[in-house]
Amino acid sequence: MKTVYLVQHENIENDYIEEPRTIGIYSSEKLAREAIEQAKRLSGFGDFPEGFQITKYILNLDQWSFGFKLAE
């Protein structure tokens, strides 16, 4: 199975969460971590280093395999 690593950043400030920014999708966790280190040097990202996250995905596998219920 082929695995990819999605790197995103969310800025959480004063209980306000911005939409996540996609940094990139990488073929290894090592490359994903290197991308985070590079992004920390960019304007804004370094101010919120705790906002990075890496999510591991297996290609050709459903990530959401159940339905959802709308809020009433």
Protein Blocks (a to p, Z undefined) as FASTA:
>chain_A
ZZdddddddddeehiacddddfbdcfbfklmmmmmmmmmmpghjlmmmmlpccddddehi
afblcdcdddZZ
